[in-house]
Amino acid sequence: KYEDEKSIDDHRKNPLKGLKIIIVVFVVISGLLYLSGNVGMGNFTIFILLLMVFNRLYLRKVVYKFNEGLLPKLMNGYEKILEWSLKRYRPIGIMVGLVVLFVVTIMITIWRSPKLEFFPQGEPNFIYTYMQLPVGTDIKMTDSLTRVIEGRIRKVLGEDNPIVESIVANVGVGAGDPMDQSRNATPNKGKVAVAFVEYSEREGKSTSEFLEKIRNEVQSIPGAEISVVQERMGPPTGKPVNIEVSSDDISQLISVSSNLKRFLDSLNIPGIEELKSDFELSNPEIVVNIDRDKALREGISTAQIAMGIRNGVFGAEISSYRDGENEYPIILRYSEEVRNNVDALLSSRITYRDMNSGGRIRSIPLSTLASVEYSTTYGGIKRKELQRVITISSNILTGFTPDEVNKKMEKAMLSFNMPEGASVKLTGETEDQKESMVFLQGAFGVSFLLIFLILVMQFNSLSKPLIILSEVVFSIIGVFLGFSIFGMNISIVMTGFGIVGLGGIVVKNGILLVEFMDEMQLRGKSLLEAIVLGGKLRLKPVLLTAVSTVLGLLAMAVGFNINFVTLFTDFSPNIFFGGDNVRFFGPLSWTIIFGLTFSTFLTLVVLPVMYFLLYKTKEKWALLIKSEPSEATV
């Protein structure tokens, strides 16, 4: 203590003692950086120097006043709270109140029914407008309608909008929804993508309003299926609303899926953009009916006829052309006038070798062997786990979450008359959400078990680890109360990760108190003295852990952003709140902030109470065993 007081007196007399050489070194380094043209690093060096001087001149005084003034008052006040909490029947009352609060919190959360999100969504950086026309539509028609949609989108965004970076339209290639997992050329599909500038450059303007305006503007185009969505963050998942209808009977499958779609459309469930089926029933086709008797008499097979038609329409490679290292195929096929004219195609001749007449080369018109029929057929049949499946899907409108919409869908489908042999299942994002919840529950259980085993080995006891781990369970009270009070949505993934991370911090604080209370008892202190003294002396590290963690996460929770590069180069920090990072890390940060704030109260007040009750219970149990009469010796 004498040496500490002496160093404090020396610091008061000469606060910059021992720092003068460092100041000279930093000034020289910054000067060299300025001369070399690295102004940013030079300013950063001066900033570090100013922090060191500020610490010597001011922060040390603040720390000294805190340790000598405010901290003792906090410790004395905390000591009185502990002494009050451990008197008479108050420990039992505190534990009963905590259990009641836990039950009430769960009931409040269920009553409020917060919106659940698989992954949090924020302001869109991209808005995609997908258009699909009937199969067989000419690409020129698709292109013209895509231009119409692009014009309407430009009208909504306005000319020279400062927050719009680019507008890109695709037709045919790359125009489908990436979630459809189709990379083929689709001349009947078009896409218009709107890219916005970074969040920091939007000057607080929202991009969500454009999502709804574009959606309302482009829905009035007849004959086209149009959907407007924002970019999906996180891992790839299915559609927000995804219903799979399966059956072995294709006729029953088509009937059930169409009836179910009409039934759900009639309910007008809020939040659904438009239910769409992935089954193409009216896919146009030209059927070439071959007269097999005539073909047999002419000595030609159906395979030769099919190959002749295919080569004429799609072409056959007859040679190749090499230009340097590049090689190009030479394709021979009918002219465009013949390929696009069914009558001309029928009049074309098929050349083949007639094996009935000794291999003689013959050439006959296709019309003598076949006739043409116009019809429609299925665009494709999809299977999942060996069962035929038709998927009905939709996007979610702004202001709704997939969880609340799917709950209404699931409830509505209970009243649908499902025939025997057919089944319906909600998949997509709902299925991924359930799988993630199961995974997080398992991860929480495994981490809980591992922490318990480590604590058992550390304390050589079962009761003390249970006390510490009960804090983790009760800290969920703070998480749910915080989300309920502030009306926040709950993200399945990020909130789950936050709870798992919260467990480690809470356990660490619990170990600090329990271990020090045990140490005080080993030094001969009574139970009450050990609890009060242990809690009092461990108050500082527990508070510092909680305060530093909460303040550190608060910046991430509110999306505080600062550009340190421009701060030191141009003295322009470009401070703003929000952005893409707060989408993900906001729910995780708030989870830890709410939980850690409440768990600090648990660590400082409830944990000593549980420790006290544990030893009192052990004492009563030991007295009860001693008071039992021993058996008489015969």
VOGU-3710 file (C-alpha; in Angstrom, 3 decimals, decimal comma):
1> kyedeksidd> 0,000/0,000/0,000  2,886/2,333/0,837  4,448/1,734/-2,600  1,087/2,363/-4,340  0,622/5,656/-2,478  4,182/6,664/-3,340  3,669/5,921/-7,052  0,434/7,904/-6,979  2,172/10,883/-5,412  4,924/10,680/-8,039
11> hrknplkglk> 2,308/10,566/-10,784  0,554/13,635/-9,413  3,827/15,590/-9,317  5,017/14,495/-12,782  2,228/12,761/-14,773  4,367/12,472/-17,925  7,286/10,792/-16,157  8,692/7,977/-18,266  6,675/9,082/-21,306  8,919/11,805/-22,695
21> iiivvfvvis> 11,147/9,402/-24,633  8,084/7,645/-26,063  6,660/11,008/-27,165  9,881/11,839/-29,005  9,932/8,406/-30,693  6,297/8,682/-31,826  6,825/12,225/-33,130  9,837/11,077/-35,173  7,919/8,088/-36,582  4,929/10,232/-37,528
31> gllylsgnvg> 7,238/12,799/-39,145  8,851/10,117/-41,284  5,427/8,843/-42,303  4,317/12,362/-43,310  7,465/12,856/-45,358  6,901/9,533/-47,154  3,371/10,635/-48,087  1,565/8,190/-45,783  -0,629/10,796/-44,108  -3,154/8,299/-42,765
41> mgnftifill> -0,593/6,243/-40,820  1,042/9,453/-39,605  -2,260/10,709/-38,216  -2,882/7,273/-36,665  0,515/7,400/-34,918  -0,286/10,847/-33,490  -3,691/9,527/-32,376  -2,065/6,665/-30,430  0,323/9,146/-28,816  -2,554/11,411/-27,782
51> lmvfnrlylr> -4,341/8,438/-26,237  -1,278/7,608/-24,152  -0,949/11,219/-22,974  -4,697/11,395/-22,262  -4,412/8,228/-20,198  -1,559/9,641/-18,121  -3,136/13,061/-17,606  -6,806/12,159/-17,093  -7,821/8,484/-17,258  -5,578/7,389/-14,409
61> kvvykfnegl> -7,239/9,968/-12,167  -10,670/8,685/-13,190  -9,649/5,086/-12,469  -8,213/6,077/-9,102  -11,383/7,960/-8,139  -13,494/4,981/-9,220  -11,433/2,503/-7,189  -11,274/4,741/-4,136  -14,696/6,376/-4,297  -17,466/4,746/-6,322
71> lpklmngyek> -16,362/1,103/-6,109  -16,303/0,943/-2,272  -19,791/2,452/-2,193  -21,003/-0,159/-4,676  -19,408/-2,928/-2,654  -20,932/-1,688/0,600  -24,350/-1,350/-1,001  -24,052/-4,823/-2,531  -23,012/-6,205/0,876  -26,220/-4,847/2,422
81> ilewslkryr> -28,299/-6,370/-0,391  -26,679/-9,769/0,188  -27,175/-9,603/3,942  -30,836/-8,682/3,422  -31,337/-11,479/0,881  -29,908/-14,182/3,178  -32,000/-13,428/6,270  -34,856/-15,644/7,486  -37,112/-16,976/4,736  -36,057/-14,485/2,058
91> pigimvglvv> -33,849/-16,966/0,145  -36,862/-19,241/-0,395  -38,975/-16,238/-1,410  -36,361/-15,108/-3,919  -36,215/-18,578/-5,502  -40,009/-18,863/-5,657  -40,206/-15,390/-7,205  -37,581/-16,325/-9,783  -39,482/-19,458/-10,817  -42,721/-17,470/-11,038
101> lfvvtimiti> -40,975/-14,836/-13,160  -39,682/-17,586/-15,459  -43,194/-18,984/-15,955  -44,686/-15,504/-16,441  -42,002/-14,665/-19,028  -42,794/-17,787/-21,026  -46,523/-16,970/-20,867  -45,902/-13,371/-21,990  -43,791/-14,576/-24,908  -46,472/-17,058/-25,970
111> wrspkleffp> -49,206/-14,420/-25,599  -47,248/-11,833/-27,592  -46,459/-14,472/-30,222  -43,368/-12,731/-31,664  -42,618/-13,071/-35,336  -40,105/-15,814/-36,043  -37,557/-15,463/-38,834  -35,259/-18,138/-40,158  -32,656/-15,540/-41,097  -33,219/-11,828/-40,426
121> qgepnfiyty> -34,047/-9,672/-43,425  -33,388/-5,965/-43,733  -33,358/-3,265/-46,359  -32,897/-4,878/-49,806  -29,671/-4,231/-51,679  -31,133/-5,886/-54,782  -34,688/-6,213/-56,067  -35,367/-8,922/-58,659  -38,415/-9,008/-60,920  -38,979/-12,409/-62,550
131> mqlpvgtdik> -41,352/-12,829/-65,494  -42,476/-16,136/-66,994  -44,582/-16,498/-70,135  -46,181/-19,699/-71,487  -43,744/-22,323/-72,761  -43,031/-21,877/-76,452  -43,230/-18,089/-76,410  -40,859/-16,532/-78,911  -37,867/-14,852/-77,325  -38,655/-11,623/-79,195
141> mtdsltrvie> -42,020/-11,449/-77,426  -40,346/-12,146/-74,096  -37,821/-9,411/-74,793  -40,529/-6,870/-75,655  -42,461/-7,568/-72,435  -39,241/-7,443/-70,407  -38,637/-3,975/-71,839  -42,148/-2,967/-70,755  -41,442/-4,188/-67,220  -38,084/-2,426/-67,173
151> grirkvlged> -39,781/0,797/-68,238  -42,323/0,542/-65,441  -39,577/-0,129/-62,908  -37,637/2,912/-64,106  -40,810/4,957/-63,718  -41,143/3,819/-60,082  -37,485/4,493/-59,292  -37,403/7,823/-61,054  -34,768/9,287/-63,319  -31,229/9,634/-61,958
161> npivesivan> -32,144/8,190/-58,566  -28,996/8,658/-56,413  -29,490/5,419/-54,464  -29,859/3,237/-57,598  -26,578/1,844/-58,862  -27,775/-0,129/-61,908  -30,744/-1,775/-63,625  -29,931/-4,955/-65,558  -32,357/-7,016/-67,672  -31,868/-10,638/-68,767
171> vgvgagdpmd> -33,900/-12,624/-71,300  -33,485/-16,331/-71,921  -30,146/-17,099/-70,270  -29,851/-16,402/-66,522  -33,397/-15,085/-66,354  -34,863/-17,737/-64,052  -35,027/-17,790/-60,272  -31,727/-19,253/-58,928  -33,751/-21,350/-56,463  -35,266/-23,258/-59,415
181> qsrnatpnkg> -31,801/-24,775/-60,029  -32,250/-24,609/-63,799  -29,371/-23,374/-65,967  -30,946/-24,091/-69,365  -31,860/-21,373/-71,845  -35,472/-20,321/-71,247  -36,758/-18,042/-74,029  -40,052/-17,621/-72,162  -38,446/-16,070/-69,057  -37,144/-12,585/-68,315
191> kvavafveys> -35,569/-10,891/-65,298  -34,942/-7,286/-64,289  -32,483/-6,703/-61,438  -32,207/-3,397/-59,582  -28,979/-2,839/-57,621  -28,824/-0,123/-54,975  -25,750/1,660/-53,691  -24,259/0,725/-50,348  -26,223/1,540/-47,221  -23,776/4,230/-46,170
201> eregkstsef> -24,422/6,171/-49,394  -28,240/6,130/-49,254  -28,503/9,075/-46,858  -31,123/7,289/-44,765  -33,472/6,534/-47,693  -35,335/3,231/-47,476  -35,298/0,729/-50,333  -38,133/-1,403/-48,937  -40,737/1,061/-50,219  -39,554/0,441/-53,795
211> lekirnevqs> -40,167/-3,285/-53,352  -43,899/-2,800/-52,823  -44,199/-0,050/-55,450  -42,532/-2,205/-58,114  -44,683/-5,177/-57,127  -47,875/-3,144/-57,540  -46,718/-1,592/-60,823  -45,830/-4,775/-62,738  -48,671/-7,082/-61,689  -51,115/-5,834/-64,351
221> ipgaeisvvq> -49,473/-7,544/-67,371  -51,895/-10,230/-68,646  -50,622/-13,682/-69,537  -47,401/-13,350/-67,556  -46,469/-14,759/-64,159  -44,510/-12,041/-62,349  -42,866/-12,138/-58,940  -40,868/-9,395/-57,221  -38,413/-10,362/-54,475  -35,376/-9,017/-52,689
231> ermgpptgkp> -32,091/-10,862/-52,341  -32,074/-13,730/-49,866  -29,450/-13,510/-47,152  -27,845/-16,461/-45,420  -27,577/-20,033/-46,724  -29,768/-21,098/-49,651  -33,248/-22,138/-48,579  -36,500/-22,985/-50,297  -39,345/-20,606/-50,968  -40,911/-18,906/-47,918
241> vnievssddi> -44,181/-20,666/-48,775  -43,555/-24,081/-50,304  -46,216/-26,811/-50,429  -45,383/-30,214/-51,890  -48,265/-32,372/-53,117  -47,291/-35,981/-53,842  -49,085/-39,014/-55,254  -48,233/-42,100/-57,316  -51,186/-41,459/-59,633  -50,315/-38,605/-62,003
251> sqlisvssnl> -53,973/-37,815/-62,773  -54,811/-37,635/-59,076  -51,716/-35,524/-58,431  -52,699/-32,939/-61,053  -56,277/-32,807/-59,783  -55,337/-32,475/-56,097  -52,680/-29,799/-56,683  -54,988/-27,647/-58,814  -57,868/-28,023/-56,340  -55,590/-27,171/-53,418
261> krfldslnip> -54,270/-24,084/-55,196  -57,801/-22,866/-55,937  -58,827/-23,581/-52,337  -55,929/-21,574/-50,869  -56,458/-18,728/-53,341  -60,094/-18,488/-52,246  -59,025/-17,945/-48,608  -56,985/-14,807/-49,445  -54,458/-15,475/-46,688  -52,620/-12,212/-45,859
271> gieelksdfe> -48,932/-12,062/-46,699  -48,995/-14,298/-49,792  -47,813/-12,632/-52,990  -49,203/-15,223/-55,463  -49,389/-19,015/-55,289  -47,761/-20,610/-58,322  -47,450/-24,226/-59,378  -44,253/-25,599/-60,940  -46,259/-28,059/-63,024  -46,686/-27,064/-66,687
281> lsnpeivvni> -49,871/-28,711/-67,862  -50,348/-26,918/-71,189  -46,953/-27,403/-72,738  -47,592/-27,278/-76,512  -46,193/-30,055/-78,698  -46,323/-31,269/-82,281  -46,926/-35,011/-82,463  -45,641/-36,790/-85,569  -47,794/-39,919/-86,007  -45,951/-42,555/-88,064
291> drdkalregi> -47,877/-45,086/-90,135  -45,916/-48,168/-89,117  -47,432/-50,365/-91,852  -46,305/-47,994/-94,616  -42,900/-47,616/-92,987  -42,518/-51,394/-92,874  -43,428/-51,718/-96,552  -40,954/-48,973/-97,477  -38,210/-50,648/-95,426  -37,586/-47,769/-92,992
301> staqiamgir> -37,702/-47,910/-89,183  -39,227/-45,374/-86,783  -35,738/-44,661/-85,435  -34,535/-43,657/-88,901  -37,550/-41,377/-89,353  -37,000/-39,748/-85,936  -33,302/-39,250/-86,635  -34,070/-37,714/-90,027  -36,449/-35,186/-88,440  -33,996/-34,406/-85,639
311> ngvfgaeiss> -31,061/-33,869/-87,999  -33,155/-31,649/-90,204  -34,402/-29,451/-87,331  -31,481/-29,436/-84,914  -28,732/-30,349/-87,334  -25,925/-32,884/-87,434  -22,208/-32,237/-87,148  -20,569/-33,130/-90,447  -17,125/-31,662/-89,893  -15,220/-29,071/-87,875
321> yrdgeneypi> -13,236/-25,925/-88,554  -10,023/-25,134/-86,708  -8,779/-21,582/-86,192  -5,543/-21,686/-84,244  -6,269/-23,463/-80,974  -10,031/-23,027/-81,348  -12,168/-25,648/-83,068  -15,685/-24,933/-84,311  -18,232/-27,599/-85,361  -19,886/-27,406/-88,788
331> ilryseevrn> -23,602/-28,176/-88,432  -25,790/-29,136/-91,414  -29,562/-28,695/-91,119  -32,620/-27,425/-92,992  -33,002/-23,752/-93,731  -34,982/-21,580/-91,358  -37,968/-21,469/-93,763  -38,259/-25,262/-93,635  -37,565/-25,635/-89,908  -40,260/-23,134/-88,927
341> nvdallssri> -42,889/-24,441/-91,351  -44,578/-27,726/-90,456  -45,935/-28,274/-94,005  -42,494/-27,705/-95,499  -41,010/-30,076/-92,935  -43,531/-32,769/-93,926  -42,655/-32,257/-97,578  -38,953/-32,779/-96,883  -37,440/-36,066/-97,992  -35,803/-38,701/-95,813
351> tyrdmnsggr> -32,842/-40,493/-97,308  -32,089/-43,986/-96,028  -30,711/-47,366/-97,044  -33,506/-49,839/-97,841  -32,341/-53,222/-96,579  -35,457/-54,919/-98,063  -34,124/-54,218/-101,572  -30,508/-55,189/-100,967  -29,300/-51,939/-99,351  -30,374/-49,601/-102,122
361> irsiplstla> -30,316/-45,860/-101,241  -33,841/-44,391/-101,319  -35,361/-40,991/-100,620  -39,079/-40,520/-99,887  -41,174/-37,576/-98,622  -41,958/-37,600/-94,891  -45,657/-36,895/-95,655  -46,056/-40,378/-97,170  -45,179/-41,994/-93,864  -46,435/-39,610/-91,148
371> sveysttygg> -49,072/-37,066/-90,232  -48,924/-34,153/-87,787  -51,157/-33,547/-84,757  -51,121/-30,461/-82,532  -51,636/-31,121/-78,814  -50,466/-30,236/-75,318  -48,611/-32,300/-72,759  -46,826/-32,063/-69,438  -43,815/-29,763/-69,287  -42,054/-32,193/-66,963
381> ikrkelqrvi> -42,644/-34,538/-64,042  -40,574/-34,070/-60,888  -39,907/-36,786/-58,338  -38,758/-36,583/-54,739  -37,861/-39,783/-52,902  -39,365/-41,849/-55,760  -42,739/-40,048/-55,541  -44,196/-37,682/-58,124  -44,351/-34,174/-56,656  -45,983/-30,896/-57,669
391> tissniltgf> -44,822/-27,831/-55,725  -47,023/-24,830/-54,998  -44,965/-21,853/-53,828  -45,134/-18,130/-53,196  -43,074/-15,241/-51,909  -43,978/-13,235/-48,799  -45,119/-9,628/-48,905  -43,287/-6,948/-46,945  -44,365/-6,765/-43,306  -45,050/-10,495/-42,956
401> tpdevnkkme> -42,827/-13,389/-41,923  -42,836/-16,910/-43,389  -43,585/-18,389/-39,965  -46,877/-16,561/-39,426  -48,045/-17,127/-43,008  -47,172/-20,835/-42,949  -49,029/-21,306/-39,659  -52,164/-19,931/-41,309  -51,558/-22,106/-44,367  -51,113/-25,215/-42,232
411> kamlsfnmpe> -54,288/-24,472/-40,317  -56,240/-23,841/-43,538  -55,068/-27,096/-45,155  -56,607/-29,098/-42,300  -60,036/-28,323/-43,733  -59,056/-29,396/-47,272  -60,495/-32,734/-48,373  -57,371/-34,740/-49,173  -58,185/-37,940/-51,127  -56,629/-41,254/-50,198
421> gasvkltget> -53,308/-41,890/-51,899  -52,272/-38,218/-51,977  -50,347/-36,278/-49,353  -49,370/-32,670/-48,756  -46,386/-31,269/-46,858  -45,046/-27,819/-45,997  -41,377/-27,661/-46,992  -38,998/-24,959/-48,195  -37,947/-22,418/-45,591  -40,344/-23,916/-43,024
431> edqkesmvfl> -38,619/-27,285/-43,224  -35,167/-25,669/-43,033  -36,313/-23,672/-40,012  -37,430/-26,795/-38,157  -34,161/-28,551/-38,956  -32,183/-25,552/-37,668  -34,208/-25,484/-34,452  -33,501/-29,174/-33,885  -29,795/-28,595/-34,564  -29,607/-25,631/-32,170
441> qgafgvsfll> -31,435/-27,550/-29,449  -28,956/-30,381/-29,878  -25,996/-27,962/-29,857  -27,306/-26,293/-26,704  -27,799/-29,683/-25,048  -24,304/-30,889/-25,980  -22,657/-27,643/-24,812  -24,715/-27,805/-21,602  -23,524/-31,371/-20,970  -19,866/-30,581/-21,724
451> iflilvmqfn> -19,904/-27,553/-19,417  -21,516/-29,682/-16,706  -18,840/-32,391/-16,987  -16,015/-29,836/-16,840  -17,548/-28,171/-13,773  -18,001/-31,521/-12,045  -14,312/-32,265/-12,529  -13,360/-28,771/-11,355  -15,504/-28,663/-8,184  -15,627/-32,427/-7,544
461> slskpliils> -19,322/-31,940/-6,845  -22,664/-32,338/-8,575  -24,658/-29,700/-6,710  -22,407/-26,704/-7,417  -22,348/-27,234/-11,224  -26,135/-27,502/-11,138  -26,305/-24,145/-9,357  -24,077/-22,516/-11,959  -25,906/-24,088/-14,913  -29,307/-23,080/-13,512
471> evvfsiigvf> -28,148/-19,512/-14,170  -27,964/-20,305/-17,885  -31,568/-21,531/-17,868  -32,874/-18,562/-15,898  -30,898/-16,075/-18,021  -33,366/-16,881/-20,834  -35,821/-14,765/-18,816  -33,821/-11,668/-19,781  -33,697/-12,686/-23,443  -37,451/-13,227/-23,807
481> lgfsifgmni> -38,381/-10,217/-21,684  -36,106/-7,974/-23,743  -37,544/-9,143/-27,049  -41,097/-8,819/-25,688  -40,626/-5,340/-24,191  -39,023/-3,886/-27,332  -41,278/-5,828/-29,747  -38,420/-7,412/-31,709  -38,625/-10,350/-34,085  -36,850/-13,548/-33,070
491> sivmtgfgiv> -34,354/-14,996/-35,541  -34,178/-18,770/-35,197  -30,512/-19,050/-36,151  -28,952/-15,868/-34,760  -30,959/-15,825/-31,508  -30,108/-19,496/-31,027  -26,404/-18,799/-31,490  -26,713/-15,882/-29,070  -28,205/-18,103/-26,352  -25,443/-20,687/-26,820
501> glggivvkng> -22,798/-17,938/-26,595  -24,534/-16,404/-23,573  -24,146/-19,681/-21,698  -20,336/-19,427/-21,729  -20,304/-15,893/-20,276  -22,842/-16,714/-17,574  -20,960/-19,852/-16,511  -17,693/-17,905/-16,263  -19,217/-15,347/-13,874  -20,803/-18,121/-11,811
511> illvefmdem> -17,475/-19,906/-11,437  -15,890/-16,680/-10,118  -18,317/-16,432/-7,218  -18,652/-20,110/-6,294  -14,897/-20,702/-6,339  -14,188/-17,656/-4,174  -16,937/-18,559/-1,693  -15,404/-22,022/-1,339  -11,999/-20,405/-0,778  -13,403/-18,190/1,977
521> qlrgksllea> -14,855/-21,222/3,764  -11,502/-23,017/3,529  -9,950/-19,990/5,245  -12,228/-20,520/8,223  -15,051/-18,105/7,441  -18,621/-19,011/8,314  -21,111/-19,747/5,542  -22,746/-16,315/5,732  -19,392/-14,502/5,949  -17,989/-16,515/3,019
531> ivlggklrlk> -20,956/-15,692/0,806  -20,987/-11,972/1,631  -17,217/-11,539/1,453  -16,852/-13,678/-1,680  -19,608/-11,782/-3,488  -18,231/-8,430/-2,356  -14,694/-9,112/-3,532  -15,832/-10,608/-6,867  -18,232/-7,734/-7,603  -15,676/-5,806/-9,674
541> pvlltavstv> -14,730/-8,565/-12,190  -18,381/-9,598/-12,616  -19,500/-6,018/-13,291  -16,558/-5,316/-15,601  -17,275/-8,467/-17,615  -20,946/-7,560/-18,005  -20,430/-3,852/-18,727  -17,587/-4,351/-21,215  -19,480/-7,083/-23,074  -22,732/-5,113/-23,207
551> lgllamavgf> -21,037/-1,898/-24,362  -18,983/-3,790/-26,930  -22,042/-5,524/-28,385  -24,217/-2,407/-28,235  -22,344/-0,827/-31,156  -22,949/-3,957/-33,223  -26,576/-4,212/-32,089  -27,488/-0,696/-33,266  -25,279/-0,924/-36,351  -22,797/1,797/-35,423
561> ninfvtlftd> -20,397/2,207/-38,346  -17,303/4,349/-38,635  -14,742/4,469/-41,434  -11,355/4,572/-39,696  -9,453/4,832/-42,984  -11,121/8,085/-44,053  -11,070/9,260/-40,434  -7,271/9,345/-40,417  -6,716/10,256/-44,069  -9,420/12,913/-44,602
571> fspniffggd> -10,702/13,477/-41,033  -14,088/12,254/-42,307  -15,359/9,322/-40,191  -18,559/8,772/-42,258  -20,507/7,682/-39,184  -23,899/6,066/-39,762  -26,199/3,568/-38,066  -27,591/0,407/-39,642  -26,325/-1,480/-42,631  -25,986/-5,072/-43,735
581> nvrffgplsw> -24,043/-6,301/-40,697  -26,777/-5,348/-38,261  -29,172/-7,683/-40,111  -27,300/-10,752/-38,894  -25,470/-9,643/-35,802  -28,225/-7,407/-34,437  -30,433/-10,271/-33,135  -27,369/-12,119/-31,823  -26,081/-9,010/-30,034  -29,441/-8,125/-28,483
591> tiifgltfst> -29,808/-11,722/-27,284  -26,521/-11,553/-25,386  -27,193/-8,002/-24,131  -30,637/-8,838/-22,712  -29,529/-12,184/-21,308  -26,267/-10,924/-19,795  -27,937/-7,904/-18,176  -30,414/-10,150/-16,365  -27,847/-12,871/-15,643  -25,655/-10,289/-13,843
601> fltlvvlpvm> -28,472/-9,920/-11,321  -28,673/-13,707/-11,126  -24,929/-14,014/-10,540  -24,734/-11,310/-7,870  -27,954/-12,026/-5,946  -29,597/-15,317/-6,877  -26,418/-17,408/-7,102  -25,373/-16,574/-3,503  -28,926/-17,374/-2,401  -28,791/-20,781/-4,119
611> yfllyktkek> -25,342/-21,401/-2,636  -26,728/-20,574/0,807  -29,747/-22,856/0,393  -27,511/-25,669/-0,858  -25,344/-25,678/2,265  -28,326/-25,259/4,577  -29,973/-28,241/2,913  -26,792/-30,292/3,307  -26,598/-29,353/6,999  -30,198/-30,358/7,636
621> wallikseps> -29,720/-33,593/5,733  -26,601/-34,420/7,771  -28,429/-33,688/11,052  -31,358/-35,833/9,909  -29,065/-38,791/9,219  -27,328/-38,415/12,603  -30,638/-38,221/14,469  -31,888/-41,562/13,095  -31,640/-44,344/15,764  -29,116/-47,041/14,953
631> eatv> -30,217/-50,676/14,779  -29,796/-52,715/17,981  -26,952/-55,157/17,963  -28,104/-58,726/18,609
//
